[in-house]
Amino acid sequence: MDFLLDAFSRVRIHAPNSRLLIVGPGNGLPECQRPDPDRPGVIYTGPVPPDEIAPYFQVSHLGVMPFTACPFTNNALPLKILEYGAARKRVLATPLTELNTLQLPHVELLEPDKTLWSETLIQESLEPTPWNPDWDQVIAQYDWSHLWQPVEQILKTHFGVQNEATV
């Protein structure tokens, strides 16, 4: 959180109308949710019910996912990466091993350097990279209807399960 807040503080100098929207719960978030005149443009929602999340994706033009690499995060595919893609939003993220492997076209991998993140956020604030419609095909590969097919085949072949509702 501190890394992202520090990187964003430089963005406001060059793009004063930009906002950083932080949605959901998190460690240390309650103390961050207090109004802070030293961090203008930062909006914390706190927890949001799942059925109310979509509008937050729609108002943003870029997702940010700076991670501290550890064995768990480094080898995971964060679901938010796919959710941003499904919402046709680009993402800036730390180059986790799995993200490097997948090379998702809507994800720009940035080393955890505040200057690099600030410069990239400034560039995206002033001249956002447009969504490329070709990326939709990549994101569609992660849709549950597509992912379910191999599981359904295994269930039919090995367990005689014919109905998705029995799973």
PyMOL commands that set and color helices and strands:
alter all, ss='L'
color gray80, all
select helices_A, chain A and resi 2-14+29-32+50-52+54-59+71-74+79-86+97-102+114-126+135-140+144-159+164-166
alter helices_A, ss='H'
color red, helices_A
select strands_A, chain A and resi 20-23+42-46+62-65+90-93+107-109
alter strands_A, ss='S'
color yellow, strands_A
deselect
rebuild
show_as cartoon
